[in-house]
Amino acid sequence: MGVRIAFPPFSFDRDERVLRREGRSVPLAPKVAEALGLLLAEPGALVEKNALRDALWPEGFVEDGNLTQTIYLIRRALDPHGDGRAFVETVPRRGYRFVAPVSIVENGAAARRRGVAARAAFALRAVAALAIIAFASGGVSFGRVSREPPPLSGEAARAYTLGRYTWDRRTEAGMRASLVHFGRVVALAPDDPRGYAGLAVTYAEIGDWEFKAILPRDAAFRRAEEYARRALRLDAHSGEAFAALGMVALQRDTDLDRADTLLRVSVAYRPDDAPAYELLGIEHLYRGNAEAARTMLLRATQLDPLSKMNLVWYGKALYYARRYAEARVALKQLSDIDAVDFGAAETIAMADLELGRGDEARAEIAKLNVPVQKRDYAAMLSALIDARAGRTPRVLPNLKPSVKPGEHVDAVLASALCLTLGRRADALAWVELALRDKKSRNERGLYALDPRLSALRDDARFRALVFG
């Protein structure tokens, strides 16, 4: 017996997916037991209908009535003489949540199994000779609902680890290399889901970063979905596949609720997968919850301390949480792994500004080798640093709130510079312009958190745009 969730007179074993009433087993069909496990992955949280369908019928061929019947059978097992709604609540047109009070019990054997799984993951990376990563215990856990898959062997294991490593670089060259490595896994182990799941997360990242030279954005996201579903046909518990689907929901569909559900399923199936925690942290930032984001991203850095992007997003979460000194410390760690990131340098500079260290902020940006596509952005950033330090900007960008077709202007940065220069109406106009875009509307929580826009928080128009 492993981790048990108790809700008297019942208990549910997450590892074995067995329901018991006062110690006696209650028969459940496999799909019904799986659905109950998903609802109990985080008791009280909404589980979207689409996420349940994806998890229970990964092949994609299912009618609405199948899910309704599955929920009915859960309720009937828990409440044979009632309607079962004291256990499972329906959220109209959205999904279901487990509402009965629960407690979680984990015995020593379950804890030892979790330790063995963590050591197996550690060994896989060490064998590949790419990095020695010390897994840190503690942090957030949503519970385990599946068994650890058997390790890949030989060349397939090496190719898989190389694919993960090159993917985490988040560069076009890294993405191309990852496609080769994960394709190699598929060729060597065609019945293992991990090669297909690796291709899914790579294509999702290609879509998110808009590496159009590899594949157009929409086509990349479609291919991510296709490979995720292929992985789920081989293993309905593939946490990586659910993470890929969660990224598509977050970055293409801008559906925060669906993304949250898919990502929570992902970490329930694979609680040692740092990218899923990273995505959950980003999602919480989009919702305007900096502390929840910080917790998720801290967990991501604990699981994979050599990931540049984990550290970048963790530093951003600390900045948005007004933990400026901590943000600087976290982001300075990037130099320990020989990683230079424009976004990290920007966040360090902005933290320096909030700490009253204008000269340090200017020096942070000055030392960067700014890529051509970032030069206009860097000029606006330098102007903001100068203006905040009480100096006349050496170059003042065009701050008229308008964007030409195909042009990208960071509206938050433009708005912040307008505010510093006393151009409040233009600052508000930039926010309004940005929120016309669907993706920016999805990220409005960042506008609410950003310290550079603090002077707008009491403005009724700003509040209507960001919180309305």
C-alpha positions as CSV (number, residue, x, y, z in Angstrom):
1,M,0.0,0.0,0.0
2,G,1.4,3.4,-1.0
3,V,0.1,7.0,-0.6
4,R,-3.5,6.9,0.7
5,I,-6.1,9.6,0.6
6,A,-8.6,9.2,3.4
7,F,-12.1,10.6,3.4
8,P,-14.0,8.5,5.9
9,P,-15.3,5.9,5.6
10,F,-13.3,5.6,2.4
11,S,-9.6,5.6,1.5
12,F,-8.0,5.6,-1.9
13,D,-4.5,4.2,-2.7
14,R,-2.9,6.5,-5.3
15,D,-0.3,4.0,-6.5
16,E,-2.6,1.0,-6.7
17,R,-5.7,3.0,-7.6
18,V,-7.8,0.9,-5.2
19,L,-10.8,2.3,-3.3
20,R,-11.5,0.9,0.2
21,R,-14.4,1.3,2.5
22,E,-13.5,0.7,6.1
23,G,-10.6,-1.5,4.9
24,R,-12.6,-3.5,2.4
25,S,-12.0,-3.1,-1.3
26,V,-14.7,-1.4,-3.4
27,P,-14.7,-2.8,-7.0
28,L,-14.1,-0.1,-9.6
29,A,-13.7,-0.4,-13.4
30,P,-10.2,0.7,-14.5
31,K,-11.4,4.0,-16.1
32,V,-13.5,4.8,-13.0
33,A,-10.5,4.2,-10.7
34,E,-8.3,6.3,-13.0
35,A,-10.8,9.2,-13.0
36,L,-11.1,9.1,-9.2
37,G,-7.3,9.3,-9.0
38,L,-7.2,12.3,-11.2
39,L,-9.9,14.1,-9.1
40,L,-7.9,13.3,-6.0
41,A,-4.5,14.4,-7.5
42,E,-5.3,17.8,-5.9
43,P,-8.5,17.5,-3.8
44,G,-10.7,20.6,-4.1
45,A,-9.2,21.8,-7.4
46,L,-11.3,22.0,-10.5
47,V,-10.5,19.3,-13.1
48,E,-11.6,20.5,-16.6
49,K,-13.7,18.1,-18.7
50,N,-11.3,18.3,-21.6
51,A,-8.4,17.3,-19.3
52,L,-10.2,14.3,-17.9
53,R,-11.1,13.2,-21.5
54,D,-7.5,13.6,-22.6
55,A,-6.3,11.6,-19.6
56,L,-8.8,8.8,-19.7
57,W,-9.1,8.4,-23.5
58,P,-5.8,9.6,-24.9
59,E,-6.7,8.1,-28.3
60,G,-9.2,11.0,-28.6
61,F,-12.3,9.0,-29.7
62,V,-14.9,9.4,-26.9
63,E,-18.4,10.9,-26.5
64,D,-19.4,13.3,-23.8
65,G,-21.7,10.6,-22.3
66,N,-18.7,8.4,-21.5
67,L,-17.3,11.0,-19.1
68,T,-20.7,11.6,-17.6
69,Q,-21.2,7.9,-17.0
70,T,-17.7,7.6,-15.4
71,I,-18.4,10.4,-12.9
72,Y,-21.8,8.8,-12.2
73,L,-20.1,5.5,-11.3
74,I,-17.7,7.3,-9.0
75,R,-20.6,8.9,-7.2
76,R,-22.5,5.7,-7.0
77,A,-19.5,3.8,-5.5
78,L,-19.1,6.5,-2.9
79,D,-22.7,7.1,-2.1
80,P,-24.9,4.1,-3.2
81,H,-28.1,5.6,-1.6
82,G,-27.6,9.3,-2.6
83,D,-26.4,11.4,-5.5
84,G,-22.7,11.4,-4.5
85,R,-22.4,15.2,-4.9
86,A,-21.1,15.5,-1.3
87,F,-18.0,13.8,-2.8
88,V,-17.8,15.0,-6.4
89,E,-19.2,18.4,-7.4
90,T,-20.1,19.4,-11.0
91,V,-19.0,22.8,-12.1
92,P,-21.4,23.5,-15.0
93,R,-19.9,23.5,-18.5
94,R,-16.4,23.3,-17.0
95,G,-15.6,20.1,-15.1
96,Y,-15.6,18.4,-11.7
97,R,-13.9,18.7,-8.3
98,F,-13.6,16.4,-5.3
99,V,-15.1,18.3,-2.4
100,A,-15.2,16.0,0.6
101,P,-12.6,16.7,3.3
102,V,-9.5,14.5,2.9
103,S,-6.3,13.7,4.7
104,I,-3.2,12.1,3.1
105,V,-1.3,9.2,4.7
106,E,2.0,8.0,3.3
107,N,3.7,4.9,4.7
108,G,7.4,4.1,4.9
109,A,7.3,1.8,1.8
110,A,5.8,4.6,-0.3
111,A,8.4,7.0,0.8
112,R,11.2,4.5,0.0
113,R,9.7,3.9,-3.5
114,R,9.8,7.7,-4.1
115,G,13.4,7.7,-3.1
116,V,14.3,4.9,-5.4
117,A,12.5,6.6,-8.3
118,A,14.5,9.8,-7.7
119,R,17.8,7.9,-7.5
120,A,16.9,6.2,-10.8
121,A,16.4,9.5,-12.5
122,F,19.7,10.8,-11.0
123,A,21.5,7.7,-12.3
124,L,20.1,8.2,-15.8
125,R,21.5,11.7,-16.1
126,A,24.8,10.7,-14.6
127,V,25.3,7.8,-17.1
128,A,24.7,10.2,-19.9
129,A,27.7,12.2,-18.6
130,L,25.9,15.5,-19.3
131,A,25.4,16.8,-15.8
132,I,25.3,15.7,-12.1
133,I,22.1,17.1,-10.8
134,A,21.4,16.9,-7.1
135,F,17.7,16.5,-6.5
136,A,16.5,18.6,-3.6
137,S,13.7,17.1,-1.5
138,G,10.7,19.1,-0.2
139,G,8.7,21.8,-2.0
140,V,5.4,21.1,-3.7
141,S,3.9,17.7,-4.4
142,F,0.5,16.9,-5.9
143,G,0.7,13.2,-5.2
144,R,1.8,10.2,-7.2
145,V,-0.8,8.4,-9.3
146,S,1.4,6.2,-11.5
147,R,4.4,3.9,-11.4
148,E,7.8,4.9,-12.6
149,P,8.4,3.6,-16.2
150,P,11.2,1.2,-16.8
151,P,14.5,3.0,-17.6
152,L,15.6,3.2,-21.2
153,S,18.7,1.3,-22.0
154,G,22.0,2.0,-23.8
155,E,21.9,4.3,-26.8
156,A,18.2,5.2,-26.4
157,A,18.9,6.4,-22.8
158,R,21.8,8.5,-24.0
159,A,19.7,10.0,-26.9
160,Y,16.8,10.8,-24.6
161,T,19.1,12.6,-22.1
162,L,20.8,14.5,-24.9
163,G,17.4,15.5,-26.2
164,R,16.4,16.9,-22.8
165,Y,19.7,18.8,-22.5
166,T,19.6,20.4,-25.9
167,W,15.9,21.2,-25.6
168,D,16.5,23.2,-22.4
169,R,18.9,25.5,-24.2
170,R,15.8,27.1,-25.8
171,T,17.7,28.1,-28.9
172,E,16.9,27.2,-32.5
173,A,20.0,25.1,-32.8
174,G,19.1,23.3,-29.5
175,M,15.6,22.6,-30.8
176,R,16.9,21.1,-34.1
177,A,19.3,18.9,-32.1
178,S,16.5,17.8,-29.8
179,L,14.4,16.7,-32.7
180,V,17.3,14.6,-33.9
181,H,17.9,13.0,-30.5
182,F,14.2,12.3,-29.7
183,G,13.8,10.9,-33.2
184,R,16.6,8.6,-32.4
185,V,14.8,7.4,-29.2
186,V,11.7,6.7,-31.3
187,A,13.8,4.7,-33.8
188,L,15.6,2.7,-31.1
189,A,12.5,2.2,-28.8
190,P,9.4,2.6,-31.0
191,D,7.1,1.2,-28.3
192,D,8.4,3.6,-25.5
193,P,6.4,6.8,-25.0
194,R,9.3,9.0,-24.1
195,G,10.7,9.6,-27.5
196,Y,7.3,10.8,-28.7
197,A,6.7,12.8,-25.6
198,G,10.1,14.4,-26.1
199,L,9.2,15.4,-29.7
200,A,5.9,16.8,-28.3
201,V,7.6,19.1,-25.8
202,T,10.2,20.2,-28.4
203,Y,7.6,21.1,-31.0
204,A,5.6,22.9,-28.3
205,E,8.7,24.9,-27.5
206,I,9.3,25.6,-31.2
207,G,5.8,27.0,-31.4
208,D,6.2,29.1,-28.2
209,W,9.5,30.6,-29.2
210,E,8.3,31.0,-32.8
211,F,11.3,29.3,-34.4
212,K,9.7,29.7,-37.8
213,A,12.8,28.5,-39.7
214,I,12.1,25.1,-38.2
215,L,8.3,25.2,-38.5
216,P,5.6,27.9,-38.5
217,R,4.0,28.5,-35.1
218,D,0.6,26.8,-35.6
219,A,2.1,23.8,-37.4
220,A,4.6,23.3,-34.5
221,F,1.8,23.3,-31.9
222,R,-0.3,20.9,-34.0
223,R,2.7,18.6,-34.3
224,A,3.2,18.8,-30.5
225,E,-0.4,17.7,-30.0
226,E,0.0,14.8,-32.4
227,Y,3.2,13.5,-30.7
228,A,1.7,13.9,-27.3
229,R,-1.3,11.8,-28.2
230,R,1.0,9.2,-29.7
231,A,2.8,9.1,-26.4
232,L,-0.5,8.8,-24.5
233,R,-1.6,5.9,-26.7
234,L,1.5,4.0,-25.5
235,D,1.3,5.2,-21.8
236,A,-1.8,7.0,-20.6
237,H,0.2,8.2,-17.6
238,S,2.9,10.1,-19.6
239,G,3.6,13.2,-17.5
240,E,5.7,14.7,-20.3
241,A,2.9,14.3,-22.8
242,F,0.5,16.1,-20.5
243,A,3.1,18.8,-20.0
244,A,3.3,19.3,-23.8
245,L,-0.5,19.6,-24.0
246,G,-0.4,22.0,-21.1
247,M,2.1,24.2,-22.9
248,V,-0.1,24.2,-26.0
249,A,-3.1,25.2,-23.9
250,L,-1.1,28.0,-22.1
251,Q,0.8,29.5,-25.0
252,R,-1.3,28.9,-28.1
253,D,-4.9,28.7,-26.7
254,T,-4.3,31.1,-23.8
255,D,-6.6,28.9,-21.7
256,L,-5.2,29.2,-18.2
257,D,-7.8,26.8,-16.6
258,R,-7.1,24.0,-19.1
259,A,-3.4,24.5,-18.9
260,D,-3.5,24.4,-15.1
261,T,-5.4,21.1,-15.1
262,L,-3.2,19.4,-17.7
263,L,0.0,20.5,-15.9
264,R,-1.3,19.3,-12.5
265,V,-2.1,16.0,-14.1
266,S,1.5,16.0,-15.5
267,V,3.1,16.6,-12.1
268,A,0.8,14.0,-10.5
269,Y,2.1,11.4,-13.0
270,R,5.7,12.6,-13.0
271,P,6.5,14.7,-9.8
272,D,10.2,14.9,-10.7
273,D,9.6,16.7,-14.0
274,A,11.0,20.2,-13.7
275,P,9.5,21.7,-17.0
276,A,6.0,21.0,-15.7
277,Y,6.7,23.0,-12.6
278,E,8.2,25.8,-14.7
279,L,5.1,26.0,-16.8
280,L,2.9,26.0,-13.7
281,G,5.0,28.9,-12.3
282,I,4.5,30.8,-15.6
283,E,0.8,30.2,-15.5
284,H,0.5,31.5,-11.9
285,L,2.4,34.7,-13.0
286,Y,-0.1,35.1,-15.8
287,R,-2.8,34.9,-13.2
288,G,-1.1,37.6,-11.1
289,N,-0.1,35.3,-8.2
290,A,3.7,35.9,-7.7
291,E,4.0,33.9,-4.5
292,A,2.4,30.7,-6.0
293,A,4.6,31.2,-9.0
294,R,7.7,31.5,-6.8
295,T,6.9,28.2,-5.1
296,M,6.4,26.3,-8.3
297,L,9.6,27.8,-9.9
298,L,11.6,27.1,-6.8
299,R,10.6,23.5,-7.1
300,A,11.7,23.5,-10.8
301,T,15.1,24.8,-9.8
302,Q,15.4,22.2,-7.1
303,L,14.7,19.4,-9.5
304,D,17.0,20.8,-12.2
305,P,19.4,23.4,-10.9
306,L,21.4,23.4,-14.2
307,S,18.4,24.7,-16.3
308,K,18.9,28.2,-17.4
309,M,15.2,28.9,-18.0
310,N,14.2,27.6,-14.6
311,L,16.5,30.1,-13.0
312,V,15.4,32.9,-15.3
313,W,11.7,32.4,-14.5
314,Y,12.5,31.9,-10.8
315,G,14.3,35.2,-10.8
316,K,11.4,36.9,-12.6
317,A,8.9,35.5,-10.0
318,L,11.0,36.8,-7.2
319,Y,11.1,40.2,-8.9
320,Y,7.3,40.3,-9.3
321,A,7.0,39.2,-5.7
322,R,9.1,42.4,-4.8
323,R,11.9,40.2,-3.5
324,Y,14.5,42.2,-5.4
325,A,17.7,41.2,-3.6
326,E,16.7,37.5,-3.8
327,A,16.0,37.9,-7.5
328,R,19.5,39.3,-8.1
329,V,21.1,36.4,-6.2
330,A,19.1,33.8,-8.1
331,L,19.8,35.3,-11.5
332,K,23.5,35.8,-10.7
333,Q,23.8,32.0,-10.5
334,L,23.5,31.9,-14.2
335,S,27.1,32.9,-14.4
336,D,28.0,29.6,-12.6
337,I,26.6,27.6,-15.5
338,D,28.1,29.9,-18.2
339,A,24.7,31.1,-19.3
340,V,24.1,34.7,-20.4
341,D,20.5,35.7,-20.9
342,F,19.1,39.1,-22.0
343,G,15.9,38.6,-20.0
344,A,17.9,37.7,-16.9
345,A,20.1,40.8,-17.2
346,E,17.0,42.9,-17.7
347,T,15.4,41.6,-14.5
348,I,18.6,42.1,-12.6
349,A,18.8,45.7,-13.8
350,M,15.1,46.3,-12.9
351,A,15.7,44.9,-9.5
352,D,18.7,47.2,-9.1
353,L,16.4,50.1,-10.0
354,E,13.9,49.2,-7.3
355,L,16.8,48.9,-4.8
356,G,18.0,52.4,-5.8
357,R,21.1,51.2,-7.6
358,G,20.9,53.0,-10.9
359,D,24.6,52.8,-11.8
360,E,24.6,49.0,-11.3
361,A,21.5,48.7,-13.4
362,R,23.1,50.7,-16.2
363,A,26.3,48.6,-15.9
364,E,24.3,45.3,-16.1
365,I,22.8,46.3,-19.5
366,A,26.0,47.9,-20.8
367,K,28.0,44.7,-20.5
368,L,25.5,42.7,-22.7
369,N,26.3,41.9,-26.3
370,V,22.8,42.9,-27.5
371,P,21.6,41.0,-30.6
372,V,20.3,43.0,-33.5
373,Q,16.7,42.1,-33.0
374,K,16.9,43.4,-29.4
375,R,18.6,46.7,-30.0
376,D,15.5,48.9,-30.0
377,Y,14.3,47.2,-26.9
378,A,17.7,47.7,-25.2
379,A,17.6,51.4,-26.1
380,M,14.2,51.8,-24.5
381,L,15.5,49.9,-21.4
382,S,18.5,52.1,-21.2
383,A,16.3,55.2,-21.5
384,L,14.1,53.9,-18.6
385,I,17.2,53.4,-16.4
386,D,18.4,56.9,-17.2
387,A,15.0,58.4,-16.5
388,R,14.5,56.6,-13.3
389,A,18.0,57.7,-12.1
390,G,17.0,61.3,-12.8
391,R,19.2,61.6,-15.9
392,T,18.2,62.7,-19.4
393,P,18.1,59.6,-21.6
394,R,20.9,59.6,-24.2
395,V,18.4,58.3,-26.8
396,L,14.7,58.8,-26.4
397,P,12.7,56.2,-28.4
398,N,9.4,57.1,-30.1
399,L,6.8,56.6,-27.4
400,K,3.7,57.4,-29.4
401,P,1.3,54.5,-28.5
402,S,1.1,52.7,-31.9
403,V,2.4,49.6,-33.4
404,K,3.0,49.0,-37.1
405,P,2.1,45.6,-38.7
406,G,4.9,43.1,-37.9
407,E,6.5,45.4,-35.4
408,H,7.0,44.3,-31.7
409,V,7.2,46.9,-28.9
410,D,7.2,45.8,-25.3
411,A,4.1,47.7,-24.1
412,V,5.0,47.3,-20.4
413,L,8.4,48.9,-20.9
414,A,7.0,51.7,-23.1
415,S,4.3,52.3,-20.5
416,A,6.9,52.4,-17.6
417,L,9.1,54.9,-19.5
418,C,6.1,57.1,-20.2
419,L,5.1,57.0,-16.5
420,T,8.7,58.0,-15.5
421,L,8.6,60.9,-18.0
422,G,5.2,62.1,-16.6
423,R,3.3,61.0,-19.7
424,R,0.5,59.2,-17.8
425,A,-2.1,59.2,-20.7
426,D,0.4,57.6,-23.0
427,A,1.3,55.0,-20.3
428,L,-2.4,54.0,-20.1
429,A,-2.7,54.0,-23.9
430,W,0.2,51.5,-24.2
431,V,-1.5,49.2,-21.7
432,E,-4.7,49.4,-23.6
433,L,-3.0,48.8,-26.9
434,A,-1.2,45.7,-25.6
435,L,-4.3,44.2,-24.1
436,R,-6.0,44.2,-27.5
437,D,-3.8,41.2,-28.3
438,K,-5.2,37.8,-27.2
439,K,-1.9,36.6,-25.8
440,S,-1.3,39.8,-23.9
441,R,-4.8,39.6,-22.4
442,N,-3.9,36.2,-21.1
443,E,-0.8,37.8,-19.4
444,R,-2.7,40.7,-17.8
445,G,-1.6,39.3,-14.4
446,L,1.9,40.4,-15.2
447,Y,0.6,44.0,-15.7
448,A,-1.0,43.8,-12.2
449,L,2.3,42.6,-10.7
450,D,4.9,44.7,-12.5
451,P,6.6,47.2,-10.0
452,R,7.2,49.5,-12.9
453,L,3.5,50.1,-13.3
454,S,2.8,50.6,-9.6
455,A,1.8,54.3,-10.1
456,L,-1.1,53.2,-12.3
457,R,-2.7,50.7,-9.8
458,D,-5.1,53.2,-8.3
459,D,-6.2,54.4,-11.8
460,A,-9.8,53.3,-12.6
461,R,-9.0,53.0,-16.3
462,F,-5.9,50.7,-15.6
463,R,-7.9,48.6,-13.1
464,A,-10.7,48.2,-15.7
465,L,-8.2,47.1,-18.3
466,V,-6.2,44.7,-16.1
467,F,-8.7,43.4,-13.6
468,G,-11.9,43.8,-15.6
